Amino acid sequence: MAKGNLPAVLAETLAYEGGWSDHPADPGGATMKGITLAVYRRYRPGATKADLRAISSAEVERIYREGYWNPVRGDDLVRGLDLTVFDYGVNSGPARSIKALQQAAGVGVDGIMGPATVLAARGLPARDLIKRVNAKRLGFVQSLSTFAVFGKGWSRRIAAIEATSLSWVSTKPQLEADAKDARTTAQKQAGGAVVTGGAGAADQANHLSSLPVGVVIAVVVVVVGILIFRVVINSQRAAALAKVAKEA
């Protein structure tokens, strides 16, 4: 079990959080290195957007340690799983990432990283938990109303975090097998999307023949869209896993 892994984990997270963001469609509002103005004001009351934009490295590390790393008990999680749970917590709150871990580990779900959760996480294969937690994270972001705007970027980040997390606890052959599985899944889903959008569309239309034509078309478009996005997600996973496998 690795101790004091925050520097390595934070470096991975900050690679995606990057710099300044103030997108009007982002409910989090102004953000610098993944830290929102609301969060920053807990440590520096009355801070402005300009103050946030000029936040120091020491403040960044302190906020991530106190606000995210400590709540998920990163020092008590195995290397790799710590990155997965921490990065999810940064994006969606520690309680949500802890709940995902608790669900994956089969323990009581309360959003608090207590001894039972830590013990269960230590007793299960890290690779399995990493995959399960990232799958739950992906499912959660897909349920958000802003997924249409940020979804492709979110899924790419989740794929990369999963791949990096796995690379810290896996052998090269394991990573190569993971990449192959994701690639095969994407190829199968791509075939399903073609069938649904082609001859399969006629079959679906027959099943929905009692509905107006416009509704039938809309249903088929939605189904094909979902299948295509699944192809994108698994293609992203395959690419990320192949990258870490090559570097292993």
BAFI-3210 file (N, C-alpha, C; in Angstrom, 3 decimals, decimal comma, padded with zeros to 6 digits):
// residues 248
n [1|2|3|4|5|6|7|8|9|10|11|12|13|14|15|16|17|18|19|20|21|22|23|24|25|26|27|28|29|30|31|32|33|34|35|36|37|38|39|40|41|42|43|44|45|46|47|48|49|50|51|52|53|54|55|56|57|58|59|60|61|62|63|64|65|66|67|68|69|70|71|72|73|74|75|76|77|78|79|80|81|82|83|84|85|86|87|88|89|90|91|92|93|94|95|96|97|98|99|100|101|102|103|104|105|106|107|108|109|110|111|112|113|114|115|116|117|118|119|120|121|122|123|124|125|126|127|128|129|130|131|132|133|134|135|136|137|138|139|140|141|142|143|144|145|146|147|148|149|150|151|152|153|154|155|156|157|158|159|160|161|162|163|164|165|166|167|168|169|170|171|172|173|174|175|176|177|178|179|180|181|182|183|184|185|186|187|188|189|190|191|192|193|194|195|196|197|198|199|200|201|202|203|204|205|206|207|208|209|210|211|212|213|214|215|216|217|218|219|220|221|222|223|224|225|226|227|228|229|230|231|232|233|234|235|236|237|238|239|240|241|242|243|244|245|246|247|248]
n.u [000,844|000,655|001,961|001,445|000,962|-000,084|001,243|001,872|-000,663|-002,096|-000,748|-001,609|-004,357|-004,358|-003,437|-005,647|-007,439|-006,107|-005,882|-007,439|-010,984|-014,179|-016,777|-019,977|-021,946|-021,208|-022,117|-020,547|-019,247|-016,722|-013,460|-010,271|-007,548|-009,133|-010,385|-013,136|-014,634|-016,330|-015,406|-012,799|-013,299|-013,923|-011,547|-010,345|-012,011|-014,186|-012,746|-012,021|-012,734|-010,389|-008,524|-008,756|-007,822|-005,167|-004,230|-001,997|000,531|000,927|-001,483|-003,198|-002,366|-002,938|-005,740|-006,624|-005,612|-006,841|-009,529|-010,217|-008,358|-007,846|-010,565|-011,265|-009,496|-006,983|-004,338|-004,732|-005,578|-004,861|-002,254|-003,231|-006,012|-006,343|-005,969|-008,146|-010,436|-009,926|-009,752|-012,327|-013,705|-012,802|-014,051|-016,798|-017,356|-016,223|-017,937|-019,631|-017,815|-016,832|-019,132|-019,460|-017,235|-017,916|-020,223|-019,088|-017,424|-019,167|-020,137|-021,806|-023,464|-022,726|-021,290|-019,108|-015,762|-015,057|-013,592|-014,577|-015,050|-012,486|-011,159|-012,566|-011,937|-009,209|-009,190|-010,072|-009,461|-007,504|-007,555|-010,103|-011,772|-011,021|-011,912|-014,688|-015,432|-014,789|-016,560|-018,984|-018,670|-018,696|-021,311|-022,691|-021,977|-023,134|-025,767|-026,169|-027,475|-025,848|-024,331|-024,439|-022,976|-020,440|-019,835|-018,157|-015,568|-015,527|-015,835|-013,522|-011,583|-012,213|-011,654|-008,899|-008,026|-008,836|-007,182|-004,573|-004,695|-005,005|-002,576|-000,817|-001,118|-000,948|000,294|002,163|001,097|-001,509|-002,556|-002,473|-004,319|-006,612|-006,882|-007,352|-009,802|-011,492|-011,325|-012,413|-015,022|-015,872|-015,827|-017,820|-020,028|-020,068|-020,811|-023,387|-024,579|-024,599|-026,300|-028,675|-029,136|-029,446|-030,779|-031,888|-033,322|-035,696|-036,951|-037,323|-039,026|-041,309|-042,126|-042,874|-044,975|-047,488|-047,184|-046,751|-044,942|-042,862|-042,244|-041,352|-039,027|-037,546|-037,149|-035,547|-033,315|-032,397|-031,746|-029,704|-027,908|-027,185|-025,908|-023,771|-022,402|-021,572|-019,735|-017,824|-017,010|-015,853|-013,892|-012,304|-011,463|-010,033|-007,946|-006,667|-005,864|-004,206|-002,168|-001,004|-000,221|001,714|003,630|004,316]
n.v [-001,192|002,115|005,104|008,585|009,443|011,640|013,789|012,548|011,726|014,151|015,501|014,115|014,698|017,521|017,782|017,555|019,336|021,677|025,088|028,217|028,551|029,601|028,922|029,615|027,641|025,900|024,702|024,974|027,338|029,963|028,636|027,555|025,584|023,420|024,250|025,765|029,045|029,247|027,191|028,085|030,370|029,379|028,989|031,386|033,888|036,128|036,237|037,141|036,627|037,308|036,899|034,153|033,315|033,878|032,097|030,463|027,837|026,535|027,018|025,667|022,971|022,650|022,987|020,864|018,723|018,992|019,277|017,196|014,949|014,074|013,583|011,338|009,613|009,154|008,356|005,899|004,234|001,888|002,337|003,716|003,011|005,100|007,335|007,070|007,327|009,795|011,622|011,455|012,458|015,094|016,125|015,607|015,726|014,500|012,808|011,591|010,121|008,398|006,977|005,615|003,941|002,469|001,161|-000,371|-001,959|-003,338|-002,591|-000,829|002,085|005,315|007,530|008,209|007,759|005,370|003,017|000,450|000,665|001,230|-001,117|-003,023|-002,172|-002,659|-005,376|-006,326|-006,973|-004,484|-003,746|-004,542|-002,932|-000,375|-000,383|-000,722|001,533|003,633|003,041|003,523|006,219|007,190|006,512|008,219|010,861|010,774|011,045|013,683|016,957|018,623|017,022|016,849|019,026|018,856|016,177|014,508|015,325|014,766|011,951|011,215|012,041|010,380|007,895|008,144|008,512|006,090|004,361|005,220|004,764|001,963|001,313|001,625|-000,556|-002,838|-005,384|-005,263|-007,135|-007,420|-004,848|-004,649|-006,606|-005,464|-003,217|-004,470|-005,742|-003,505|-002,357|-004,387|-004,445|-001,885|-002,199|-004,129|-002,714|-000,702|-002,114|-002,782|-000,266|000,361|-001,603|-000,939|001,617|001,061|-001,546|-002,468|-000,347|-000,344|-002,593|-001,766|000,313|-001,033|-002,197|000,053|001,020|002,028|004,560|008,112|009,042|010,876|010,545|007,920|008,126|009,823|008,196|006,155|007,651|008,496|006,033|005,110|007,161|006,777|004,288|004,954|006,750|005,040|003,587|005,562|006,026|003,517|003,388|005,503|004,505|002,256|003,477|004,981|002,943|001,448|003,252|003,517|000,894|000,637|002,287|000,987]
n.w [000,000|-000,974|000,413|001,005|-001,664|-002,907|-004,439|-006,971|-007,786|-007,798|-009,811|-012,075|-012,039|-012,249|-014,796|-016,315|-015,202|-015,555|-016,462|-016,332|-016,322|-017,300|-018,194|-019,463|-019,441|-017,524|-014,441|-012,213|-012,379|-012,374|-012,563|-011,464|-012,087|-011,418|-009,117|-007,780|-007,512|-005,337|-003,653|-003,200|-001,740|000,743|001,922|001,571|002,345|000,642|-001,690|-005,078|-008,637|-009,904|-007,880|-007,594|-010,051|-009,776|-007,920|-005,636|-005,869|-003,461|-002,146|-003,829|-003,493|-000,769|-000,666|-002,261|-000,778|001,791|001,111|-000,635|-000,908|001,780|002,735|001,127|002,081|000,849|001,427|002,520|000,578|-002,022|-004,450|-007,483|-007,224|-005,515|-007,172|-008,946|-007,224|-006,013|-008,226|-009,280|-007,087|-007,097|-009,358|-008,877|-006,201|-003,042|-001,497|-003,370|-004,934|-003,012|-002,391|-004,796|-004,713|-002,435|-003,315|-005,350|-003,828|-002,273|000,276|003,026|001,918|002,453|001,865|003,381|004,138|005,947|008,368|007,624|004,896|003,917|004,678|003,186|000,600|000,544|000,603|-001,823|-005,341|-006,795|-009,497|-010,384|-008,795|-009,649|-012,311|-011,907|-010,372|-012,120|-014,174|-012,909|-012,456|-015,085|-015,782|-014,081|-014,998|-017,477|-016,863|-016,353|-017,058|-018,513|-020,065|-022,838|-023,634|-022,381|-022,427|-024,188|-023,586|-020,835|-020,822|-022,147|-020,324|-018,116|-019,242|-019,568|-016,921|-015,804|-017,292|-016,562|-013,811|-013,785|-014,943|-012,900|-011,313|-012,803|-015,082|-018,158|-020,110|-019,053|-019,374|-022,133|-022,788|-021,671|-023,327|-025,766|-025,228|-024,865|-027,380|-028,983|-027,979|-028,772|-031,542|-031,914|-030,995|-032,876|-035,126|-034,315|-034,295|-036,993|-038,004|-036,672|-037,660|-040,310|-042,021|-039,689|-038,752|-040,138|-039,100|-036,452|-036,921|-037,771|-035,373|-034,052|-035,446|-034,890|-034,033|-034,763|-037,773|-037,407|-034,728|-034,693|-036,263|-034,628|-032,392|-033,453|-034,207|-031,706|-030,509|-032,230|-031,834|-029,152|-029,321|-030,992|-029,361|-027,367|-028,780|-029,188|-026,516|-025,745|-027,669|-026,891|-024,425|-025,308|-026,734|-024,713|-022,949|-024,624|-024,963|-022,363|-022,068|-024,004|-022,958|-020,684]
ca.u [000,000|001,455|001,641|001,893|000,961|-000,805|001,926|001,708|-002,086|-002,483|-000,175|-002,509|-005,606|-004,135|-003,226|-006,971|-008,057|-005,416|-005,870|-008,620|-012,206|-015,368|-017,767|-021,330|-022,784|-020,694|-022,779|-019,548|-018,795|-015,296|-012,626|-008,844|-006,919|-010,160|-010,910|-014,148|-014,570|-017,033|-014,495|-011,677|-013,752|-013,932|-010,195|-010,014|-013,297|-014,229|-011,879|-012,637|-012,288|-008,984|-007,752|-008,764|-006,968|-003,769|-004,025|-000,634|000,683|000,753|-002,920|-003,788|-002,115|-003,648|-007,169|-006,840|-005,339|-007,849|-010,897|-010,488|-007,503|-008,105|-011,897|-011,328|-008,427|-006,087|-003,159|-005,109|-005,995|-003,735|-001,864|-004,101|-007,361|-006,347|-006,162|-009,523|-011,402|-009,611|-010,108|-013,793|-014,103|-012,517|-015,079|-018,194|-017,469|-015,719|-019,001|-020,117|-016,798|-016,783|-020,308|-019,180|-016,314|-018,661|-021,078|-018,214|-016,837|-020,228|-020,324|-022,836|-023,228|-023,066|-020,460|-018,061|-014,702|-014,780|-012,731|-015,143|-014,839|-011,056|-010,835|-013,125|-011,174|-007,912|-009,361|-010,535|-008,482|-007,522|-007,935|-011,561|-012,380|-010,750|-012,823|-016,069|-015,650|-014,795|-017,805|-020,031|-018,444|-019,177|-022,770|-023,184|-021,874|-024,082|-027,094|-026,207|-028,089|-024,797|-023,522|-024,383|-021,958|-019,131|-019,740|-017,034|-014,373|-015,613|-015,582|-012,103|-010,830|-012,455|-010,903|-007,479|-007,807|-008,927|-005,995|-003,416|-004,884|-004,714|-001,156|-000,071|-001,316|-001,087|001,429|001,999|000,120|-002,851|-002,985|-002,704|-005,584|-007,671|-007,029|-007,970|-011,214|-012,215|-011,367|-013,372|-016,354|-016,190|-016,106|-019,135|-021,029|-020,121|-021,641|-024,773|-025,081|-024,849|-027,508|-029,826|-029,375|-029,731|-031,922|-032,509|-034,249|-036,999|-037,543|-037,791|-040,171|-042,463|-042,554|-043,423|-045,820|-048,705|-046,825|-046,516|-043,665|-041,854|-041,854|-040,569|-037,707|-036,857|-036,738|-034,424|-032,164|-031,899|-031,116|-028,441|-027,015|-026,678|-024,962|-022,575|-021,623|-020,920|-018,565|-016,848|-016,499|-014,945|-012,734|-011,464|-010,854|-009,045|-006,790|-005,972|-005,245|-003,113|-001,100|-000,281|000,386|002,929|004,614|004,631]
ca.v [000,000|003,325|006,201|009,879|009,445|012,801|014,517|011,865|011,755|015,531|015,840|013,550|015,454|018,879|017,716|017,711|020,548|022,733|026,465|029,017|028,243|030,324|028,586|029,951|026,444|025,095|025,099|025,252|028,709|030,206|027,573|027,610|024,319|022,563|024,820|026,774|030,247|028,946|026,405|028,952|031,324|028,720|029,162|032,807|034,602|037,362|036,168|037,487|035,793|037,649|036,215|032,730|033,107|034,024|031,194|029,941|026,379|026,063|027,040|024,591|021,685|022,614|022,801|019,498|017,788|019,107|019,175|016,015|013,808|013,582|012,980|010,001|008,846|008,735|007,672|004,547|003,475|001,398|003,145|003,470|003,243|006,445|008,280|006,933|007,875|011,211|012,416|011,482|013,361|016,462|016,519|015,452|015,747|013,288|011,905|010,794|009,145|007,396|006,120|004,725|002,921|001,607|000,304|-001,324|-002,868|-004,096|-002,224|000,171|003,320|006,521|008,634|008,490|006,767|004,835|001,827|-000,697|000,896|001,075|-002,533|-003,736|-001,782|-003,327|-006,815|-006,665|-006,657|-003,070|-003,589|-004,645|-001,745|000,766|-000,469|-000,531|002,926|004,483|002,772|004,243|007,642|007,451|006,463|009,423|012,057|010,629|011,424|015,125|017,739|019,283|016,004|017,143|020,051|018,453|014,719|013,886|015,626|014,021|010,525|011,071|012,143|009,174|006,817|008,347|008,270|004,639|003,733|005,524|004,042|000,560|001,142|001,620|-001,839|-003,897|-005,753|-004,887|-008,019|-007,106|-003,598|-004,963|-007,346|-004,477|-002,403|-005,328|-005,927|-002,255|-002,195|-005,370|-003,966|-000,737|-002,710|-004,784|-001,662|000,006|-002,946|-002,643|001,043|000,292|-002,415|-000,179|002,747|000,595|-002,452|-002,591|000,765|-000,738|-003,509|-000,982|001,105|-001,925|-002,349|001,339|001,469|002,716|005,928|009,007|008,833|011,731|009,945|006,730|008,578|010,369|007,071|005,491|008,557|008,446|004,725|005,099|008,100|006,125|003,258|005,612|007,303|003,920|003,291|006,608|005,783|002,371|003,729|006,325|003,602|001,431|004,320|005,311|001,727|001,100|004,210|003,153|-000,423|000,881|002,959|000,120]
ca.w [000,000|-001,087|001,318|000,538|-003,127|-003,423|-005,524|-008,252|-008,114|-008,113|-011,112|-013,087|-012,026|-012,745|-016,241|-016,920|-014,678|-016,288|-016,003|-016,072|-017,056|-016,829|-019,223|-019,007|-019,284|-016,421|-013,200|-011,194|-012,519|-012,569|-012,021|-011,758|-011,698|-010,843|-007,879|-008,067|-006,684|-004,087|-002,821|-002,820|-000,724|002,042|002,454|001,472|002,264|-000,132|-002,869|-006,356|-009,741|-010,151|-006,841|-007,931|-011,225|-009,339|-006,780|-005,555|-005,876|-002,081|-001,865|-004,628|-002,829|000,510|-000,915|-002,730|000,308|002,850|000,597|-001,461|-000,594|003,139|002,854|000,513|002,738|-000,215|001,955|002,938|-000,609|-002,806|-005,597|-008,629|-006,733|-004,932|-008,271|-009,444|-006,261|-005,826|-009,403|-009,310|-006,019|-007,522|-010,323|-008,454|-004,746|-002,396|-001,043|-004,497|-005,326|-001,943|-002,575|-005,929|-004,205|-001,516|-004,135|-006,040|-002,841|-001,624|001,681|003,232|001,162|003,195|001,400|004,369|004,020|007,270|008,435|006,899|003,463|003,656|004,827|002,035|-000,585|000,623|000,451|-003,173|-006,387|-007,156|-010,910|-010,489|-008,194|-010,532|-013,453|-011,456|-009,956|-013,314|-014,892|-012,185|-012,720|-016,432|-015,742|-013,420|-015,835|-018,578|-016,382|-016,123|-018,131|-019,283|-020,739|-024,271|-023,838|-021,883|-022,362|-024,879|-022,799|-019,579|-021,051|-022,485|-019,074|-017,333|-019,888|-019,283|-015,490|-015,614|-017,868|-015,724|-012,550|-014,046|-015,251|-011,644|-010,608|-013,798|-015,922|-019,560|-020,769|-018,565|-020,018|-023,552|-022,840|-021,401|-024,532|-026,779|-024,860|-025,132|-028,835|-029,496|-027,595|-029,636|-032,885|-031,880|-030,866|-034,158|-035,985|-033,865|-034,703|-038,432|-038,201|-036,193|-038,549|-041,647|-042,127|-038,380|-038,540|-040,678|-038,133|-035,318|-037,372|-037,768|-033,990|-033,606|-036,555|-034,434|-033,664|-035,897|-038,439|-036,780|-033,456|-035,023|-036,705|-033,454|-031,553|-034,114|-034,120|-030,334|-030,297|-032,975|-031,161|-027,943|-029,741|-031,506|-028,267|-026,698|-029,601|-028,875|-025,164|-025,723|-028,497|-026,028|-023,454|-026,007|-027,061|-023,463|-022,440|-025,520|-024,698|-021,131|-022,300|-024,794|-022,082|-019,524]
c.u [000,879|000,979|002,130|001,942|000,278|-000,057|001,725|000,258|-002,508|-001,941|-001,062|-003,797|-005,427|-003,859|-004,547|-007,682|-007,418|-005,497|-007,236|-009,800|-013,370|-016,468|-019,174|-022,238|-022,334|-021,322|-021,804|-019,018|-017,302|-014,470|-011,169|-008,198|-007,899|-010,798|-011,901|-014,009|-015,237|-016,139|-013,348|-012,062|-013,871|-012,577|-009,770|-011,307|-013,187|-013,363|-012,662|-012,175|-010,813|-008,075|-007,638|-007,809|-005,487|-003,431|-002,615|-000,624|000,460|-000,724|-003,619|-003,605|-002,879|-005,131|-007,463|-006,610|-006,476|-009,264|-011,237|-009,664|-007,802|-009,499|-011,993|-010,254|-007,471|-004,865|-003,451|-005,587|-004,766|-003,497|-002,720|-005,547|-007,451|-006,593|-007,606|-010,528|-011,182|-010,088|-011,618|-014,304|-013,881|-013,610|-016,488|-018,399|-017,006|-016,813|-019,498|-019,091|-016,675|-017,966|-020,084|-018,241|-017,046|-019,580|-020,251|-017,650|-017,886|-020,376|-021,422|-022,477|-023,697|-022,212|-019,367|-017,017|-014,283|-013,914|-013,258|-014,913|-013,382|-010,666|-011,331|-012,321|-009,813|-008,034|-009,809|-009,481|-008,607|-007,976|-009,455|-012,240|-012,183|-011,721|-014,271|-016,354|-015,678|-016,046|-018,967|-019,902|-018,974|-020,700|-023,359|-023,115|-022,830|-025,488|-027,244|-026,773|-027,048|-023,925|-023,386|-023,282|-020,562|-018,851|-018,516|-015,735|-014,352|-015,257|-014,131|-011,243|-010,994|-011,679|-009,423|-007,150|-007,876|-007,657|-004,758|-003,497|-004,531|-003,223|-000,305|-000,194|-001,358|000,232|001,139|000,996|-001,320|-003,398|-003,282|-004,028|-006,763|-007,953|-007,729|-009,455|-012,032|-012,370|-012,380|-014,806|-016,787|-016,555|-017,476|-020,243|-021,174|-020,976|-023,103|-025,377|-025,424|-026,138|-028,751|-030,163|-029,732|-030,975|-032,640|-033,509|-035,639|-037,713|-038,101|-039,025|-041,437|-043,019|-043,238|-044,431|-047,077|-048,442|-046,653|-045,118|-042,557|-041,345|-040,972|-039,146|-036,894|-036,332|-035,515|-033,159|-031,542|-031,156|-029,765|-027,428|-026,390|-025,628|-023,659|-021,737|-020,943|-019,674|-017,453|-016,192|-015,500|-013,742|-011,769|-010,737|-009,749|-007,776|-005,972|-005,236|-004,070|-001,912|-000,297|000,389|001,701|004,034|005,046|005,954]
c.v [001,241|004,368|007,499|010,009|010,671|013,536|013,879|011,912|013,151|015,958|015,317|014,354|016,848|018,918|017,896|018,970|021,786|024,095|027,056|028,591|029,012|030,170|028,868|028,753|025,558|025,561|025,435|026,672|028,809|029,152|027,777|026,343|023,413|023,079|025,928|027,960|029,997|028,165|027,281|029,905|030,689|028,887|030,626|033,595|035,902|037,357|036,476|036,505|036,053|036,959|034,725|032,450|033,163|033,111|030,598|028,415|025,799|026,012|025,904|023,249|021,581|022,321|021,375|018,480|017,797|018,849|017,894|014,790|013,222|012,964|011,583|009,078|008,260|007,983|006,233|003,680|003,032|002,320|002,745|003,707|004,641|007,502|008,258|007,600|009,381|012,050|012,532|012,473|014,812|016,966|016,555|015,450|014,441|012,309|011,018|009,746|008,043|006,433|005,143|003,609|001,951|000,659|-000,776|-002,371|-003,678|-003,837|-001,164|001,491|004,527|007,730|009,041|007,379|006,293|003,594|000,646|-000,559|000,687|-000,393|-003,333|-003,437|-002,466|-004,817|-007,267|-006,288|-005,205|-002,857|-003,626|-003,397|-000,515|000,770|-000,178|000,917|003,855|004,267|003,508|005,748|008,024|007,465|007,712|010,637|011,990|011,057|012,935|015,873|018,408|018,283|016,293|018,145|019,532|016,954|014,100|014,121|014,863|012,554|010,277|011,121|010,878|007,996|006,922|008,069|006,771|003,961|003,982|004,779|002,568|000,331|001,082|000,292|-003,038|-004,195|-005,294|-005,799|-007,738|-005,851|-003,828|-005,702|-006,410|-003,647|-003,200|-005,521|-004,685|-002,042|-003,153|-004,945|-002,820|-001,210|-003,379|-003,739|-000,874|-000,780|-002,844|-001,330|001,049|-000,474|-001,626|000,960|002,330|-000,266|-002,567|-001,493|000,412|-001,663|-002,746|-000,175|000,258|-002,099|-001,084|001,899|002,210|004,169|006,792|008,813|009,639|011,155|008,729|007,122|009,072|009,254|006,388|006,342|008,510|007,145|004,662|006,011|007,502|005,084|003,879|006,164|006,201|003,506|004,288|006,340|004,633|002,566|004,590|005,453|002,773|002,233|004,635|004,100|001,289|001,999|003,814|001,789|-000,271|001,466|002,082|-000,617]
c.w [000,000|-000,096|000,705|-000,969|-003,722|-004,538|-006,895|-008,718|-008,551|-009,470|-012,242|-013,179|-012,623|-014,247|-016,984|-016,434|-015,302|-015,646|-015,762|-016,932|-016,443|-017,868|-018,697|-018,777|-018,131|-015,113|-012,079|-011,236|-012,755|-011,850|-012,418|-011,208|-010,955|-009,586|-008,216|-007,121|-005,330|-003,134|-002,324|-001,699|000,662|002,732|002,460|001,275|001,478|-001,368|-004,139|-007,430|-010,043|-009,132|-007,162|-009,086|-010,859|-008,161|-006,808|-005,557|-004,486|-001,713|-002,602|-003,928|-001,523|000,301|-001,379|-001,617|001,341|002,339|-000,125|-001,048|000,783|003,283|002,233|001,091|001,708|000,263|002,367|001,774|-001,381|-003,997|-006,799|-008,242|-006,117|-006,008|-008,761|-008,515|-006,069|-007,010|-009,560|-008,266|-006,376|-008,454|-009,752|-006,951|-004,137|-001,992|-002,180|-004,911|-004,281|-002,075|-003,725|-005,505|-003,291|-002,277|-004,825|-005,086|-002,091|-000,142|001,787|002,571|001,960|002,802|002,370|004,295|005,412|007,212|007,622|005,396|003,097|003,692|003,620|000,771|-000,616|000,314|-000,924|-004,200|-006,845|-008,605|-011,081|-009,943|-009,068|-011,705|-013,039|-011,089|-011,166|-014,157|-014,231|-012,410|-014,104|-016,471|-015,110|-014,339|-017,022|-018,169|-016,208|-017,326|-019,028|-020,046|-022,228|-024,593|-023,513|-021,965|-022,995|-024,111|-021,496|-019,784|-021,426|-021,221|-018,239|-017,913|-019,555|-017,817|-015,201|-016,108|-017,011|-014,399|-012,721|-014,302|-013,991|-010,893|-011,555|-014,505|-017,348|-020,285|-020,315|-019,239|-021,497|-023,720|-022,599|-022,655|-025,636|-026,496|-025,190|-026,633|-029,457|-029,190|-028,489|-031,043|-032,959|-031,804|-032,161|-035,146|-035,619|-034,299|-036,186|-038,712|-037,804|-037,137|-039,955|-041,696|-040,804|-038,119|-039,028|-039,706|-036,944|-035,700|-037,382|-036,366|-033,476|-034,607|-036,126|-034,068|-034,909|-036,470|-037,778|-035,479|-033,703|-035,413|-035,518|-032,559|-032,146|-034,010|-032,725|-030,077|-030,988|-032,303|-029,921|-028,300|-030,230|-030,370|-027,467|-027,455|-029,277|-027,522|-025,141|-026,636|-027,696|-025,010|-024,113|-026,294|-025,812|-022,911|-023,311|-025,271|-023,452|-021,272|-023,046|-023,928|-020,912|-019,695]
res [m|a|k|g|n|l|p|a|v|l|a|e|t|l|a|y|e|g|g|w|s|d|h|p|a|d|p|g|g|a|t|m|k|g|i|t|l|a|v|y|r|r|y|r|p|g|a|t|k|a|d|l|r|a|i|s|s|a|e|v|e|r|i|y|r|e|g|y|w|n|p|v|r|g|d|d|l|v|r|g|l|d|l|t|v|f|d|y|g|v|n|s|g|p|a|r|s|i|k|a|l|q|q|a|a|g|v|g|v|d|g|i|m|g|p|a|t|v|l|a|a|r|g|l|p|a|r|d|l|i|k|r|v|n|a|k|r|l|g|f|v|q|s|l|s|t|f|a|v|f|g|k|g|w|s|r|r|i|a|a|i|e|a|t|s|l|s|w|v|s|t|k|p|q|l|e|a|d|a|k|d|a|r|t|t|a|q|k|q|a|g|g|a|v|v|t|g|g|a|g|a|a|d|q|a|n|h|l|s|s|l|p|v|g|v|v|i|a|v|v|v|v|v|v|g|i|l|i|f|r|v|v|i|n|s|q|r|a|a|a|l|a|k|v|a|k|e|a]
***
